[in-house]
Amino acid sequence: MVDLLKNKNIGKWGIGVLVVSALGWWGVSYSSAKANSAAVAAEAPVVSLNVAETVEVSGSLEAQPSAALTWNTDGVVEEVYVQAGDDVKEGDVLMKLRTTSVSSNIISAQADLVSARDELDDLLNSDTDLAQAVIDLKDAQEAYGKADDYLHYLQKSRKVPQTQTKIIIESKRNSWRYLYKTKTFKGPAPEDWIIEAENDLALKTAELEEAQRTYDRFKDGPNAQDVIAAQARVDAAQVTVDSLSIIAPFDGEVLSVDNHVGDVVSAGELSANIANLDHLYVATQVDESDIANLKLGNQVEATLDALPGVTLTGKVTAINPVGKVESGLVKYAVRIDWDKVADDMFLPLGSTVNAAIQVREASEMPAVPITAIQNDSNGEYVWVVQADGSTVRVDIVSGSIVGDLVTVTGDLEAGERVQLVRESSVNASNPFND
């Protein structure tokens, strides 16, 4: 028995082979050559291989989210609170500039922030329910306006951008393949789009009415416009004050720190790199000849060029059904998300990942030597040797190549013997090598 990963297109399909039966089956019996032919016939047994089909891809290891954090203003670094390898939470301050080294408007914004917060607190504490009602009503009004505008756009516009993808199943010999044809055009919106937009508008209308009723119950409290204005002042002052610091935008790990205390920095200069290494992925591309075999959830194994001893496992999480032509070839974007690795494992982002996507589970298939397969106008075939020494033609379809063996589909069983035909004056060529 032999285990392998099917690779019908060499260089694209991963193959692993475990040979259980001995390869000492090459018992060859020679027949006398005809006077007008140099062919010498030999025999070999049909063996059984355990085949799992894969698609091989490669890409760069990435993390989501990840960010290169830069300074928003000029100044001198006063504090560095982290170092590479530290775990941080969203909102943590990683570095801070010296207050006296930044522009005066940032310094004054600190005082503005304190007074703006005090003003907002006074309004909210007088009637917290009203403040929330104001915010909810404003959000509901904006959502309703967007839904209403979108519905009118779908109903009135005759040039709504749309994409249409057709899937064609094409028969080729004893196999099938899927062809994807995509057309982008502009025209009237489909009826189901309009119905969906009408339903969404109805929902937004109900939410707006509910928000209005809630607001009406509390409107005798603080002035709603005062609350909105106070919140706007707080937000504006906070943005200005935050430019003093580098703040973590999400939970993650600090990958690098590019500044030290006392450094003079400029707006736009890199300060640190941060990423969430719990969510690693690869964005790759698959040829059109393989895309029909892929499904969401396909299991994947991969190695990294930078770390030969490390194996990643994961699954396919996204397949873009619309292909793009690159260098004359149609490619489809595929995303693979990796399972979480040990916390102490070093995985360099950007390193090359070589992945094998399993598209079919292992199953037993007959295999014959390459030199047993012949071709004519009716397709591929082999000569099966009968007990009395006679031969019978059996039509087959070749599959993956493993050394000198080829997996085949046809009326063959392990243990049967097939005839090999070689030219005595010329080495037999591999019919599968173009």
PAMARVEX-665354 format. One line per field, with one value per residue (C-alpha): x, y, z; residue in three letters; residue number from 1. Coordinates in nm, 2 decimals, decimal comma. Layout:
// residues N
xx: (X | ...)
yy: (Y | ...)
zz: (Z | ...)
r: (ALA | ...)
k: (NUM | ...)
END
This chain:
// residues 434
xx: (0,00 | 0,13 | 0,02 | 0,05 | -0,09 | -0,22 | -0,03 | -0,17 | 0,00 | 0,36 | 0,48 | 0,12 | 0,01 | 0,17 | 0,25 | 0,35 | 0,41 | 0,45 | 0,52 | 0,41 | 0,43 | 0,79 | 0,90 | 1,06 | 0,77 | 0,98 | 1,00 | 1,05 | 1,00 | 1,13 | 0,96 | 1,14 | 1,14 | 0,98 | 1,22 | 1,07 | 1,03 | 1,27 | 1,00 | 1,06 | 0,76 | 0,79 | 0,53 | 0,47 | 0,19 | -0,09 | -0,03 | -0,26 | -0,19 | -0,36 | -0,42 | -0,52 | -0,56 | -0,41 | -0,36 | -0,02 | -0,01 | 0,23 | 0,21 | 0,33 | 0,25 | 0,04 | -0,14 | -0,48 | -0,49 | -0,14 | -0,03 | 0,28 | 0,22 | 0,35 | 0,38 | 0,11 | 0,33 | 0,69 | 0,85 | 1,10 | 1,03 | 0,98 | 0,86 | 0,88 | 0,66 | 0,70 | 0,96 | 0,94 | 0,75 | 0,52 | 0,15 | -0,07 | -0,44 | -0,64 | -0,60 | -0,27 | -0,02 | 0,31 | 0,51 | 0,47 | 0,63 | 0,76 | 0,48 | 0,72 | 0,85 | 0,52 | 0,33 | 0,12 | -0,21 | -0,15 | -0,07 | -0,38 | -0,59 | -0,51 | -0,68 | -0,97 | -1,02 | -1,06 | -1,31 | -1,50 | -1,53 | -1,65 | -1,92 | -2,04 | -2,05 | -2,26 | -2,51 | -2,51 | -2,54 | -2,84 | -3,03 | -2,84 | -3,14 | -3,20 | -2,83 | -2,86 | -3,19 | -3,03 | -2,75 | -2,99 | -3,22 | -2,93 | -2,80 | -3,15 | -3,20 | -2,87 | -2,95 | -3,30 | -3,16 | -2,90 | -3,16 | -3,41 | -3,14 | -3,03 | -3,38 | -3,44 | -3,11 | -3,21 | -3,56 | -3,44 | -3,10 | -3,06 | -2,69 | -2,65 | -2,31 | -2,36 | -2,16 | -2,30 | -2,11 | -2,21 | -2,08 | -2,05 | -1,99 | -1,78 | -1,73 | -1,39 | -1,33 | -1,41 | -1,40 | -1,58 | -1,45 | -1,61 | -1,57 | -1,65 | -1,75 | -1,80 | -1,96 | -1,96 | -2,23 | -2,45 | -2,83 | -3,16 | -3,13 | -3,27 | -3,61 | -3,47 | -3,23 | -3,52 | -3,73 | -3,43 | -3,38 | -3,76 | -3,74 | -3,44 | -3,60 | -3,91 | -3,68 | -3,50 | -3,83 | -3,95 | -3,62 | -3,64 | -4,00 | -3,90 | -3,60 | -3,82 | -4,07 | -3,79 | -3,65 | -3,99 | -4,02 | -3,70 | -3,69 | -3,78 | -3,44 | -3,11 | -3,10 | -3,02 | -2,80 | -2,60 | -2,52 | -2,42 | -2,20 | -2,03 | -1,95 | -1,81 | -1,57 | -1,46 | -1,39 | -1,20 | -0,98 | -0,91 | -0,79 | -0,54 | -0,42 | -0,38 | -0,12 | 0,12 | 0,12 | 0,14 | -0,17 | -0,24 | -0,53 | -0,61 | -0,50 | -0,18 | 0,19 | 0,46 | 0,68 | 0,93 | 1,00 | 1,18 | 1,23 | 1,41 | 1,38 | 1,53 | 1,48 | 1,36 | 1,08 | 0,87 | 0,51 | 0,47 | 0,78 | 0,75 | 0,74 | 0,64 | 0,49 | 0,21 | 0,01 | -0,23 | -0,04 | -0,34 | -0,50 | -0,25 | -0,34 | -0,21 | -0,37 | -0,28 | -0,40 | -0,52 | -0,52 | -0,85 | -0,78 | -0,79 | -1,04 | -1,35 | -1,20 | -1,17 | -1,43 | -1,46 | -1,33 | -1,07 | -0,80 | -0,45 | -0,09 | 0,20 | 0,57 | 0,77 | 1,09 | 1,23 | 1,15 | 1,19 | 1,10 | 0,76 | 0,43 | 0,12 | -0,24 | -0,55 | -0,84 | -0,97 | -1,19 | -1,25 | -1,27 | -1,33 | -1,54 | -1,43 | -1,10 | -0,84 | -0,61 | -0,24 | 0,03 | -0,23 | -0,35 | -0,68 | -0,62 | -0,86 | -0,79 | -0,81 | -0,76 | -0,62 | -0,65 | -0,40 | -0,47 | -0,33 | 0,03 | 0,22 | 0,27 | 0,65 | 0,68 | 0,86 | 0,68 | 0,83 | 0,56 | 0,61 | 0,80 | 0,71 | 0,45 | 0,42 | 0,08 | -0,10 | -0,48 | -0,65 | -0,93 | -1,00 | -0,95 | -0,72 | -0,87 | -0,72 | -0,65 | -0,47 | -0,14 | 0,08 | 0,42 | 0,44 | 0,57 | 0,26 | 0,03 | -0,02 | -0,23 | -0,43 | -0,73 | -0,96 | -0,75 | -0,52 | -0,51 | -0,30 | -0,26 | -0,36 | -0,19 | -0,42 | -0,35 | -0,28 | -0,04 | -0,27 | -0,34 | -0,66 | -0,69 | -0,83 | -0,91 | -0,79 | -0,75 | -0,42 | -0,39 | -0,09 | 0,27 | 0,48 | 0,83 | 0,78 | 0,41 | 0,09 | -0,25 | -0,52 | -0,90 | -1,03 | -1,13 | -0,80 | -0,74 | -0,43 | -0,24 | -0,32 | -0,03 | 0,01 | 0,24 | 0,53 | 0,64 | 0,98 | 1,20 | 1,51 | 1,72 | 1,57 | 1,51 | 1,14 | 1,02 | 0,78 | 0,45 | 0,35 | 0,65 | 0,58)
yy: (0,00 | 0,35 | 0,68 | 0,99 | 1,34 | 1,37 | 1,61 | 1,58 | 1,90 | 1,86 | 2,16 | 2,24 | 1,92 | 1,79 | 1,42 | 1,20 | 0,83 | 0,54 | 0,22 | -0,09 | -0,35 | -0,42 | -0,28 | -0,61 | -0,67 | -0,59 | -0,95 | -0,92 | -1,19 | -1,11 | -1,23 | -1,27 | -0,97 | -0,98 | -0,93 | -0,60 | -0,46 | -0,36 | -0,37 | -0,58 | -0,67 | -0,69 | -0,72 | -0,55 | -0,58 | -0,33 | -0,19 | 0,00 | 0,35 | 0,55 | 0,89 | 1,23 | 1,51 | 1,86 | 2,19 | 2,36 | 2,74 | 2,99 | 3,33 | 3,56 | 3,51 | 3,80 | 3,89 | 4,05 | 4,31 | 4,45 | 4,81 | 5,03 | 5,31 | 5,66 | 5,99 | 6,25 | 6,55 | 6,66 | 6,64 | 6,47 | 6,12 | 6,15 | 5,80 | 5,45 | 5,21 | 4,89 | 4,68 | 4,42 | 4,11 | 4,29 | 4,21 | 4,53 | 4,61 | 4,84 | 5,20 | 5,13 | 5,42 | 5,28 | 5,60 | 5,97 | 6,30 | 6,56 | 6,82 | 7,12 | 6,99 | 7,00 | 7,29 | 7,52 | 7,41 | 7,06 | 7,20 | 7,42 | 7,12 | 6,94 | 7,22 | 7,23 | 6,86 | 6,89 | 7,17 | 7,00 | 6,68 | 6,88 | 7,05 | 6,72 | 6,55 | 6,83 | 6,78 | 6,41 | 6,38 | 6,61 | 6,37 | 6,06 | 5,91 | 6,23 | 6,23 | 5,87 | 5,94 | 6,23 | 6,01 | 5,73 | 5,96 | 6,11 | 5,77 | 5,65 | 5,96 | 5,91 | 5,54 | 5,62 | 5,89 | 5,65 | 5,37 | 5,62 | 5,76 | 5,41 | 5,30 | 5,61 | 5,55 | 5,19 | 5,29 | 5,59 | 5,51 | 5,32 | 5,28 | 5,07 | 4,89 | 4,51 | 4,19 | 3,87 | 3,54 | 3,23 | 2,89 | 2,65 | 2,27 | 2,14 | 1,77 | 1,65 | 1,28 | 1,11 | 1,42 | 1,75 | 2,10 | 2,43 | 2,75 | 3,09 | 3,38 | 3,71 | 4,02 | 4,37 | 4,61 | 4,90 | 4,89 | 4,91 | 4,75 | 4,39 | 4,36 | 4,16 | 4,45 | 4,69 | 4,46 | 4,42 | 4,80 | 4,86 | 4,61 | 4,78 | 5,12 | 4,98 | 4,86 | 5,19 | 5,38 | 5,17 | 5,23 | 5,60 | 5,62 | 5,43 | 5,66 | 5,97 | 5,84 | 5,78 | 6,13 | 6,29 | 6,14 | 6,31 | 6,63 | 6,85 | 6,79 | 6,94 | 7,10 | 6,82 | 7,05 | 7,14 | 6,77 | 6,72 | 7,03 | 6,93 | 6,58 | 6,73 | 6,95 | 6,65 | 6,45 | 6,73 | 6,80 | 6,43 | 6,38 | 6,67 | 6,55 | 6,19 | 6,32 | 6,34 | 5,96 | 5,63 | 5,44 | 5,07 | 5,05 | 4,69 | 4,40 | 4,25 | 4,20 | 4,47 | 4,34 | 4,63 | 4,96 | 5,22 | 5,50 | 5,56 | 5,83 | 6,15 | 6,08 | 6,38 | 6,26 | 6,41 | 6,36 | 6,05 | 5,88 | 5,51 | 5,45 | 5,08 | 4,78 | 4,58 | 4,28 | 4,02 | 3,70 | 3,49 | 3,56 | 3,46 | 3,41 | 3,39 | 3,55 | 3,35 | 3,27 | 2,95 | 2,87 | 2,84 | 2,47 | 2,41 | 2,66 | 2,43 | 2,17 | 2,41 | 2,46 | 2,67 | 2,47 | 2,26 | 2,16 | 2,30 | 2,22 | 2,44 | 2,50 | 2,82 | 2,89 | 3,08 | 2,80 | 2,46 | 2,26 | 2,43 | 2,31 | 2,52 | 2,39 | 2,58 | 2,59 | 2,78 | 3,07 | 3,27 | 3,21 | 3,49 | 3,35 | 3,63 | 3,57 | 3,82 | 3,78 | 3,80 | 3,74 | 3,58 | 3,33 | 3,35 | 3,35 | 3,34 | 3,49 | 3,25 | 3,32 | 3,06 | 3,12 | 2,94 | 2,77 | 2,93 | 2,84 | 2,82 | 3,16 | 3,11 | 3,02 | 3,28 | 3,33 | 3,61 | 3,80 | 3,83 | 3,50 | 3,27 | 3,00 | 2,69 | 2,53 | 2,22 | 2,25 | 1,90 | 1,89 | 1,51 | 1,26 | 0,97 | 0,67 | 0,36 | 0,37 | 0,13 | 0,24 | 0,11 | 0,19 | 0,49 | 0,27 | 0,06 | 0,34 | 0,39 | 0,64 | 0,62 | 0,81 | 0,65 | 0,77 | 0,61 | 0,23 | -0,06 | -0,42 | -0,66 | -1,00 | -1,29 | -1,62 | -1,79 | -1,52 | -1,33 | -0,96 | -0,76 | -0,39 | -0,19 | 0,18 | 0,40 | 0,77 | 0,86 | 1,05 | 1,15 | 1,06 | 0,91 | 0,81 | 0,56 | 0,49 | 0,66 | 0,63 | 0,54 | 0,51 | 0,21 | -0,15 | -0,26 | -0,43 | -0,46 | -0,78 | -0,79 | -0,77 | -0,52 | -0,53 | -0,28 | -0,18 | -0,03 | 0,03 | -0,18 | 0,08 | 0,39 | 0,46 | 0,47 | 0,83 | 0,95 | 1,01 | 1,26 | 1,49 | 1,75)
zz: (0,00 | -0,09 | 0,07 | -0,14 | -0,21 | -0,56 | -0,79 | -1,14 | -1,25 | -1,13 | -0,93 | -0,82 | -0,64 | -0,32 | -0,33 | -0,03 | -0,08 | 0,16 | -0,02 | 0,17 | -0,10 | -0,21 | -0,54 | -0,64 | -0,87 | -1,17 | -1,28 | -1,65 | -1,91 | -2,26 | -2,58 | -2,90 | -3,13 | -3,47 | -3,75 | -3,86 | -3,50 | -3,23 | -2,95 | -2,64 | -2,42 | -2,04 | -1,76 | -1,43 | -1,17 | -1,10 | -0,75 | -0,51 | -0,39 | -0,12 | -0,27 | -0,12 | -0,37 | -0,28 | -0,44 | -0,37 | -0,32 | -0,16 | -0,01 | 0,27 | 0,63 | 0,76 | 1,08 | 1,12 | 1,25 | 1,22 | 1,20 | 1,16 | 1,41 | 1,33 | 1,51 | 1,45 | 1,54 | 1,59 | 1,93 | 2,16 | 2,30 | 2,68 | 2,77 | 2,61 | 2,80 | 2,60 | 2,43 | 2,15 | 2,26 | 2,51 | 2,49 | 2,49 | 2,50 | 2,29 | 2,42 | 2,60 | 2,57 | 2,42 | 2,40 | 2,48 | 2,37 | 2,61 | 2,64 | 2,62 | 2,28 | 2,09 | 1,94 | 2,16 | 2,02 | 2,16 | 2,50 | 2,51 | 2,39 | 2,72 | 2,91 | 2,66 | 2,71 | 3,08 | 3,06 | 2,78 | 2,98 | 3,28 | 3,07 | 2,92 | 3,26 | 3,40 | 3,12 | 3,13 | 3,50 | 3,50 | 3,28 | 3,16 | 2,99 | 2,78 | 2,66 | 2,55 | 2,38 | 2,18 | 2,06 | 1,97 | 1,78 | 1,59 | 1,49 | 1,39 | 1,17 | 0,99 | 0,93 | 0,80 | 0,57 | 0,42 | 0,37 | 0,21 | -0,02 | -0,13 | -0,21 | -0,42 | -0,60 | -0,69 | -0,80 | -1,02 | -1,15 | -1,48 | -1,43 | -1,11 | -1,12 | -1,12 | -1,16 | -1,31 | -1,28 | -1,48 | -1,39 | -1,69 | -1,64 | -1,93 | -2,00 | -2,10 | -2,16 | -1,83 | -1,61 | -1,56 | -1,50 | -1,40 | -1,60 | -1,45 | -1,67 | -1,51 | -1,67 | -1,51 | -1,63 | -1,54 | -1,56 | -1,36 | -1,02 | -0,99 | -0,83 | -0,53 | -0,45 | -0,44 | -0,22 | 0,02 | 0,03 | 0,10 | 0,39 | 0,53 | 0,50 | 0,68 | 0,96 | 0,99 | 0,99 | 1,29 | 1,47 | 1,41 | 1,54 | 1,85 | 1,91 | 1,85 | 2,11 | 2,36 | 2,30 | 2,34 | 2,69 | 2,80 | 2,60 | 2,89 | 3,04 | 2,92 | 2,57 | 2,32 | 2,11 | 2,41 | 2,47 | 2,11 | 2,11 | 2,43 | 2,30 | 1,98 | 2,19 | 2,39 | 2,08 | 1,91 | 2,21 | 2,26 | 1,91 | 1,95 | 2,29 | 2,16 | 1,91 | 2,20 | 2,23 | 2,04 | 2,14 | 2,07 | 1,82 | 1,92 | 2,14 | 2,02 | 2,05 | 2,00 | 1,72 | 1,71 | 1,89 | 1,67 | 1,92 | 2,24 | 2,51 | 2,39 | 2,02 | 1,81 | 1,59 | 1,31 | 1,21 | 1,00 | 1,14 | 1,23 | 1,61 | 1,65 | 1,48 | 1,64 | 1,54 | 1,67 | 1,63 | 1,73 | 1,39 | 1,12 | 0,76 | 0,40 | 0,10 | -0,21 | -0,56 | -0,72 | -1,10 | -1,28 | -1,34 | -0,97 | -0,83 | -0,89 | -0,65 | -0,36 | -0,09 | 0,22 | 0,52 | 0,32 | 0,56 | 0,49 | 0,60 | 0,54 | 0,60 | 0,61 | 0,42 | 0,72 | 0,97 | 0,80 | 1,11 | 1,17 | 1,03 | 1,03 | 1,01 | 0,91 | 0,67 | 0,37 | 0,49 | 0,18 | -0,20 | -0,44 | -0,73 | -0,96 | -1,13 | -1,24 | -1,55 | -1,45 | -1,72 | -1,94 | -1,67 | -1,47 | -1,10 | -0,80 | -0,46 | -0,17 | 0,20 | 0,45 | 0,82 | 1,04 | 1,37 | 1,69 | 1,76 | 2,09 | 2,25 | 2,26 | 1,89 | 1,67 | 1,34 | 1,12 | 0,94 | 0,57 | 0,54 | 0,25 | 0,33 | 0,11 | 0,17 | 0,05 | 0,04 | 0,08 | -0,17 | -0,15 | 0,13 | 0,07 | -0,12 | -0,28 | -0,65 | -0,89 | -1,04 | -1,32 | -1,46 | -1,69 | -1,97 | -1,96 | -2,08 | -2,45 | -2,65 | -2,97 | -3,12 | -2,86 | -2,57 | -2,31 | -2,25 | -2,12 | -2,22 | -1,94 | -1,95 | -1,92 | -1,75 | -2,09 | -2,19 | -2,42 | -2,37 | -2,35 | -2,40 | -2,10 | -2,15 | -1,86 | -1,76 | -1,60 | -1,28 | -1,06 | -1,13 | -0,85 | -0,96 | -1,24 | -1,14 | -1,25 | -1,08 | -1,32 | -1,34 | -1,53 | -1,50 | -1,33 | -1,00 | -0,79 | -0,87 | -1,23 | -1,47 | -1,75 | -2,05 | -2,08 | -2,43 | -2,47 | -2,78 | -2,76 | -2,94 | -2,77 | -2,40 | -2,32 | -2,28 | -2,02 | -2,20 | -1,93 | -1,96 | -2,22)
r: (MET | VAL | ASP | LEU | LEU | LYS | ASN | LYS | ASN | ILE | GLY | LYS | TRP | GLY | ILE | GLY | VAL | LEU | VAL | VAL | SER | ALA | LEU | GLY | TRP | TRP | GLY | VAL | SER | TYR | SER | SER | ALA | LYS | ALA | ASN | SER | ALA | ALA | VAL | ALA | ALA | GLU | ALA | PRO | VAL | VAL | SER | LEU | ASN | VAL | ALA | GLU | THR | VAL | GLU | VAL | SER | GLY | SER | LEU | GLU | ALA | GLN | PRO | SER | ALA | ALA | LEU | THR | TRP | ASN | THR | ASP | GLY | VAL | VAL | GLU | GLU | VAL | TYR | VAL | GLN | ALA | GLY | ASP | ASP | VAL | LYS | GLU | GLY | ASP | VAL | LEU | MET | LYS | LEU | ARG | THR | THR | SER | VAL | SER | SER | ASN | ILE | ILE | SER | ALA | GLN | ALA | ASP | LEU | VAL | SER | ALA | ARG | ASP | GLU | LEU | ASP | ASP | LEU | LEU | ASN | SER | ASP | THR | ASP | LEU | ALA | GLN | ALA | VAL | ILE | ASP | LEU | LYS | ASP | ALA | GLN | GLU | ALA | TYR | GLY | LYS | ALA | ASP | ASP | TYR | LEU | HIS | TYR | LEU | GLN | LYS | SER | ARG | LYS | VAL | PRO | GLN | THR | GLN | THR | LYS | ILE | ILE | ILE | GLU | SER | LYS | ARG | ASN | SER | TRP | ARG | TYR | LEU | TYR | LYS | THR | LYS | THR | PHE | LYS | GLY | PRO | ALA | PRO | GLU | ASP | TRP | ILE | ILE | GLU | ALA | GLU | ASN | ASP | LEU | ALA | LEU | LYS | THR | ALA | GLU | LEU | GLU | GLU | ALA | GLN | ARG | THR | TYR | ASP | ARG | PHE | LYS | ASP | GLY | PRO | ASN | ALA | GLN | ASP | VAL | ILE | ALA | ALA | GLN | ALA | ARG | VAL | ASP | ALA | ALA | GLN | VAL | THR | VAL | ASP | SER | LEU | SER | ILE | ILE | ALA | PRO | PHE | ASP | GLY | GLU | VAL | LEU | SER | VAL | ASP | ASN | HIS | VAL | GLY | ASP | VAL | VAL | SER | ALA | GLY | GLU | LEU | SER | ALA | ASN | ILE | ALA | ASN | LEU | ASP | HIS | LEU | TYR | VAL | ALA | THR | GLN | VAL | ASP | GLU | SER | ASP | ILE | ALA | ASN | LEU | LYS | LEU | GLY | ASN | GLN | VAL | GLU | ALA | THR | LEU | ASP | ALA | LEU | PRO | GLY | VAL | THR | LEU | THR | GLY | LYS | VAL | THR | ALA | ILE | ASN | PRO | VAL | GLY | LYS | VAL | GLU | SER | GLY | LEU | VAL | LYS | TYR | ALA | VAL | ARG | ILE | ASP | TRP | ASP | LYS | VAL | ALA | ASP | ASP | MET | PHE | LEU | PRO | LEU | GLY | SER | THR | VAL | ASN | ALA | ALA | ILE | GLN | VAL | ARG | GLU | ALA | SER | GLU | MET | PRO | ALA | VAL | PRO | ILE | THR | ALA | ILE | GLN | ASN | ASP | SER | ASN | GLY | GLU | TYR | VAL | TRP | VAL | VAL | GLN | ALA | ASP | GLY | SER | THR | VAL | ARG | VAL | ASP | ILE | VAL | SER | GLY | SER | ILE | VAL | GLY | ASP | LEU | VAL | THR | VAL | THR | GLY | ASP | LEU | GLU | ALA | GLY | GLU | ARG | VAL | GLN | LEU | VAL | ARG | GLU | SER | SER | VAL | ASN | ALA | SER | ASN | PRO | PHE | ASN | ASP)
k: (1 | 2 | 3 | 4 | 5 | 6 | 7 | 8 | 9 | 10 | 11 | 12 | 13 | 14 | 15 | 16 | 17 | 18 | 19 | 20 | 21 | 22 | 23 | 24 | 25 | 26 | 27 | 28 | 29 | 30 | 31 | 32 | 33 | 34 | 35 | 36 | 37 | 38 | 39 | 40 | 41 | 42 | 43 | 44 | 45 | 46 | 47 | 48 | 49 | 50 | 51 | 52 | 53 | 54 | 55 | 56 | 57 | 58 | 59 | 60 | 61 | 62 | 63 | 64 | 65 | 66 | 67 | 68 | 69 | 70 | 71 | 72 | 73 | 74 | 75 | 76 | 77 | 78 | 79 | 80 | 81 | 82 | 83 | 84 | 85 | 86 | 87 | 88 | 89 | 90 | 91 | 92 | 93 | 94 | 95 | 96 | 97 | 98 | 99 | 100 | 101 | 102 | 103 | 104 | 105 | 106 | 107 | 108 | 109 | 110 | 111 | 112 | 113 | 114 | 115 | 116 | 117 | 118 | 119 | 120 | 121 | 122 | 123 | 124 | 125 | 126 | 127 | 128 | 129 | 130 | 131 | 132 | 133 | 134 | 135 | 136 | 137 | 138 | 139 | 140 | 141 | 142 | 143 | 144 | 145 | 146 | 147 | 148 | 149 | 150 | 151 | 152 | 153 | 154 | 155 | 156 | 157 | 158 | 159 | 160 | 161 | 162 | 163 | 164 | 165 | 166 | 167 | 168 | 169 | 170 | 171 | 172 | 173 | 174 | 175 | 176 | 177 | 178 | 179 | 180 | 181 | 182 | 183 | 184 | 185 | 186 | 187 | 188 | 189 | 190 | 191 | 192 | 193 | 194 | 195 | 196 | 197 | 198 | 199 | 200 | 201 | 202 | 203 | 204 | 205 | 206 | 207 | 208 | 209 | 210 | 211 | 212 | 213 | 214 | 215 | 216 | 217 | 218 | 219 | 220 | 221 | 222 | 223 | 224 | 225 | 226 | 227 | 228 | 229 | 230 | 231 | 232 | 233 | 234 | 235 | 236 | 237 | 238 | 239 | 240 | 241 | 242 | 243 | 244 | 245 | 246 | 247 | 248 | 249 | 250 | 251 | 252 | 253 | 254 | 255 | 256 | 257 | 258 | 259 | 260 | 261 | 262 | 263 | 264 | 265 | 266 | 267 | 268 | 269 | 270 | 271 | 272 | 273 | 274 | 275 | 276 | 277 | 278 | 279 | 280 | 281 | 282 | 283 | 284 | 285 | 286 | 287 | 288 | 289 | 290 | 291 | 292 | 293 | 294 | 295 | 296 | 297 | 298 | 299 | 300 | 301 | 302 | 303 | 304 | 305 | 306 | 307 | 308 | 309 | 310 | 311 | 312 | 313 | 314 | 315 | 316 | 317 | 318 | 319 | 320 | 321 | 322 | 323 | 324 | 325 | 326 | 327 | 328 | 329 | 330 | 331 | 332 | 333 | 334 | 335 | 336 | 337 | 338 | 339 | 340 | 341 | 342 | 343 | 344 | 345 | 346 | 347 | 348 | 349 | 350 | 351 | 352 | 353 | 354 | 355 | 356 | 357 | 358 | 359 | 360 | 361 | 362 | 363 | 364 | 365 | 366 | 367 | 368 | 369 | 370 | 371 | 372 | 373 | 374 | 375 | 376 | 377 | 378 | 379 | 380 | 381 | 382 | 383 | 384 | 385 | 386 | 387 | 388 | 389 | 390 | 391 | 392 | 393 | 394 | 395 | 396 | 397 | 398 | 399 | 400 | 401 | 402 | 403 | 404 | 405 | 406 | 407 | 408 | 409 | 410 | 411 | 412 | 413 | 414 | 415 | 416 | 417 | 418 | 419 | 420 | 421 | 422 | 423 | 424 | 425 | 426 | 427 | 428 | 429 | 430 | 431 | 432 | 433 | 434)
END
